[in-house]
Each structure stands twice: as C-alpha cells, then as structure tokens.
C-alpha cells in the first residue's frame, strides 16, 4: 500500500451568491486544477462556509431552475434548507442531514432557507456537490434519497479520536446508506483535537478533502486550515488526517466515469446535441412545471 500524497492545498476562492441564499466558494470546477475532468465523477462543489444570515420573513434561496444528467448532493452542517420540485416532491434538509437528489432525466426545483430558520436567522453552513451519471443512466427517472444524520454509517475511531459518518461507500466495515450509480465514497470525519483517522481508496479514484471546521494535518506534514481543500494525487491509496483542534472534514473519493462531458449551466450531458435537447425539453414542459 502506497501513500496517497497531496497534489495541492487550495485556499477558498472569493465568494459569490447563488440566488440570495447561498454564499459559496466554488472549488469544482472554479479553481485550477479542479476541472470536471480532473475531479470526475465530481462535477461541481459549492461550499457555503459558515455565514450568519439575519432574520427575515422572506426566506432567501434560489428560484425555479432545471437540472438534467447528474445528481445533486446537499450536505447541511448548519441551518436548514427547504426544496420543492416540479413533480410535487418537497422536503426539508435538516442540520446534519444530506439530500441525495438524482435529477437524471430532468426536473425543475427551487431551494430556499427553511421558513423557521429564515425567521430566526442564524449560521448557515453547507456543501452542494454535483455527481455525474454514466451515459446509460442520465435519462433514468429522478429520485430522492433523504439521508438523516442518524441513518448515516458510524465508525467509532480508537480512543477519543472521533467518528466517521459514512454517507456513501464504506469506512472499514461500516457502509453508508446512499446508493450510487458508480463506486464512490462520501463521509464526514468528525475528529476531536489530536484525533487521527486513516483512509484508503484505490489510487485511480479522484480524491479530495474539504476542511469544514477546524484544521488538520494530512499525512503528518501538510497543514490544511479551515475552509481549505486538499486535492490528492493518484499516486497511492492511503492517507491520514490528524485534527489540530476539533475538526470536521468532508472526504470525497470516486471512480472516474471517463466519458465525454458536455456541460452548460444546470445540464451535464455527453454531447452538445443533448444539451440543446435539454433546453427544448424544458421549453416543451418535459421537466414539469413549478411556480416561483
Ligand atoms: Mn438546484
């Protein structure tokens, strides 16, 4: 087993707003070298670092928009998000929970701060990750996997080191509840100060770690501060993360799909023709209807 070294430690890029409710650092595909091809199957990672939103009776968020060809994975660390789609589905992503939405053949949806959270105001802290689908699955029917925190796999680390919350894939013998179309792992390492965890993924998997809280040392040498992103090389399988203070680290690792990517806004397909088709299908109502 060889060490998986870090390829680059990336500072959070300047924020921009998605709608008026998501104040995000766009790491994938916004920052070199985190292109969609380099991070395959992870297409996009928007990180709303912890940010206080003042109380309001008019919830902030992003209005009706389509998606086709991939999955959106929303991870709420602080705050709550309400969503509604064009097929009548709705729900709330609670603090500590995850929504794994397979947009696949297409839907319209809107994402807002949950009403009571908006009314009280508070810290909002979340990740939205887009996961690509293989060509053969891009036009399957949409589906949801709401994953509450208590449904996640839990691996208790040695001593008082902390826990690994497994959302997808597995950590040692503990599996996450998410079903995925291609092999991948997604987990939160919640480490106490001084706590250490070892990770192992195939060298070909594209692998990264986002420090959501605290600060850590990777492989005993590389310091990764809060809100920074560590990209791993494809040179080995194993790495360690050691918390320098109480920390939360999101770990993502996936087998590349290695198919052509044609991406335009909320559509990620394999060819330009399929992108034009997506625009036409939205126009003709194939994505359903949703009021703002
Ligand atoms: Mn969306």
Boltz pocket constraint, residues with backbone or C-beta under 6 A from the ligand:
constraints:
  - pocket:
      binder: B
      contacts: [[A, 65], [A, 66], [A, 67], [A, 72], [A, 109], [A, 111]]
      max_distance: 6.0
